């Protein structure tokens, strides 16, 4: 394992053990919940959105290291961002995990998932929280998932 892979592994483990934003958001006006039928991971994402800006984001659930770390990183990256910025980051993250062209400088800690494409069954784990957020927004008429 090279130094970059070791760093990425540490970042993922740290987010899984000490997740950012774990818990319900008191004034959430968007809630999305999904379950990965392949492994049983379950995530519920809570978002308080006002004037097209994510004021507060949080999540609850149980799952593997990958799904928990990705949810934590999503919360860390999206709190305070506009929905347009969040959509762009989501698209960029999807491109990363599907091994398509992406702007890795924009991803921050999410770049730790650069090799996830090598494990196709784990891609769903890495994107579960993002899909849950998209579902919650879609239920109220917001288009998040392109």
C-alpha positions as CSV (number, residue, x, y, z in Angstrom):
1,X,0.0,0.0,0.0
2,X,1.5,3.4,-1.0
3,X,1.4,6.5,1.2
4,X,-1.6,8.0,-0.6
5,X,-3.7,4.8,-0.1
6,X,-2.7,4.8,3.5
7,X,-3.8,8.4,3.9
8,X,-7.1,7.7,2.2
9,X,-7.7,4.6,4.4
10,X,-7.1,6.7,7.5
11,X,-9.5,9.5,6.3
12,X,-12.2,6.9,5.6
13,X,-11.8,5.2,9.0
14,X,-11.7,8.5,10.8
15,X,-15.0,9.6,9.2
16,X,-16.6,6.2,9.9
17,X,-15.6,6.2,13.6
18,X,-16.3,9.9,14.2
19,X,-19.0,10.9,11.7
20,X,-19.7,14.5,11.0
21,X,-23.3,15.4,11.4
22,X,-24.6,12.1,12.8
23,X,-28.1,12.7,14.1
24,X,-31.4,14.2,13.1
25,X,-31.7,17.8,12.1
26,X,-34.3,19.5,14.3
27,X,-35.8,21.7,11.5
28,X,-35.3,19.4,8.5
29,X,-37.7,20.1,5.7
30,X,-36.3,17.3,3.5
31,X,-35.9,13.7,4.6
32,X,-34.7,10.8,2.4
33,X,-34.2,7.2,3.5
34,X,-32.7,4.3,1.6
35,X,-31.6,0.8,2.3
36,X,-29.0,-1.1,0.3
37,X,-30.7,-4.5,-0.3
38,X,-27.3,-6.1,-1.1
39,X,-25.7,-5.5,2.3
40,X,-28.4,-4.1,4.6
41,X,-26.9,-0.6,5.1
42,X,-29.6,1.9,6.0
43,X,-29.3,5.7,5.9
44,X,-31.7,8.5,6.5
45,X,-30.6,12.0,5.5
46,X,-32.1,15.1,7.0
47,X,-31.7,18.5,5.4
48,X,-32.8,21.9,6.4
49,X,-32.9,23.9,3.1
50,X,-33.8,27.6,2.9
51,X,-33.5,29.9,-0.1
52,X,-31.8,27.1,-2.1
53,X,-29.1,26.7,0.5
54,X,-28.4,23.7,2.7
55,X,-28.5,25.3,6.2
56,X,-28.0,22.0,8.0
57,X,-27.5,18.5,7.0
58,X,-27.4,15.3,9.1
59,X,-27.9,11.6,8.9
60,X,-28.7,8.5,10.9
61,X,-28.4,4.9,10.1
62,X,-26.2,1.8,10.3
63,X,-23.9,0.4,7.7
64,X,-20.4,-0.5,6.7
65,X,-17.3,1.8,7.0
66,X,-17.7,3.0,3.4
67,X,-21.4,4.1,3.7
68,X,-20.9,5.8,7.1
69,X,-17.7,7.5,6.0
70,X,-19.3,8.7,2.8
71,X,-22.3,10.1,4.6
72,X,-20.0,11.9,7.0
73,X,-18.0,13.4,4.2
74,X,-21.2,14.4,2.4
75,X,-22.4,16.3,5.4
76,X,-19.0,18.0,6.0
77,X,-18.9,19.1,2.3
78,X,-22.5,20.2,1.8
79,X,-23.4,22.1,4.9
80,X,-23.8,25.8,4.0
81,X,-23.6,25.1,0.2
82,X,-26.3,26.0,-2.3
83,X,-28.2,23.2,-3.9
84,X,-26.5,24.0,-7.2
85,X,-23.1,23.6,-5.6
86,X,-24.3,20.4,-4.0
87,X,-25.5,19.0,-7.3
88,X,-22.1,19.8,-8.9
89,X,-20.2,18.0,-6.1
90,X,-22.6,15.0,-6.3
91,X,-22.0,14.7,-10.0
92,X,-18.2,15.1,-9.5
93,X,-18.3,12.4,-6.7
94,X,-20.3,10.0,-8.9
95,X,-17.7,10.5,-11.7
96,X,-14.9,9.7,-9.3
97,X,-16.4,6.4,-8.0
98,X,-17.4,5.4,-11.6
99,X,-13.9,6.2,-12.8
100,X,-15.0,9.0,-15.1
101,X,-13.4,12.4,-15.5
102,X,-13.7,14.5,-12.4
103,X,-12.3,17.5,-10.6
104,X,-10.6,15.8,-7.7
105,X,-9.5,19.2,-6.2
106,X,-13.2,20.0,-5.5
107,X,-13.7,16.7,-3.6
108,X,-11.7,17.2,-0.5
109,X,-11.8,14.1,1.7
110,X,-14.2,12.5,-0.8
111,X,-11.2,11.9,-3.0
112,X,-10.4,9.0,-0.6
113,X,-12.9,7.0,-2.5
114,X,-10.8,7.2,-5.7
115,X,-10.3,3.4,-5.9
116,X,-13.9,2.5,-5.0
117,X,-14.6,1.7,-8.7
118,X,-12.4,-1.4,-8.3
119,X,-15.1,-2.8,-6.0
120,X,-18.4,-2.4,-8.0
121,X,-20.6,-3.9,-5.2
122,X,-19.2,-1.2,-2.8
123,X,-20.1,1.7,-5.1
124,X,-23.7,1.6,-3.9
125,X,-22.4,1.8,-0.3
126,X,-20.3,4.8,-1.1
127,X,-23.2,6.6,-2.8
128,X,-26.1,5.5,-0.5
129,X,-26.3,8.7,1.5
130,X,-26.1,10.9,-1.6
131,X,-29.0,8.9,-3.2
132,X,-31.0,9.3,0.1
133,X,-30.4,13.0,-0.1
134,X,-31.5,13.1,-3.7
135,X,-34.7,11.1,-2.8
136,X,-35.6,13.5,0.0
137,X,-35.2,16.5,-2.2
138,X,-37.0,14.9,-5.1
139,X,-40.1,14.2,-2.9
140,X,-40.5,17.9,-2.5
141,X,-39.9,18.8,-6.2
142,X,-36.2,19.6,-6.1
143,X,-34.1,18.0,-8.8
144,X,-30.8,16.9,-7.3
145,X,-30.0,13.7,-9.1
146,X,-29.3,14.4,-12.8
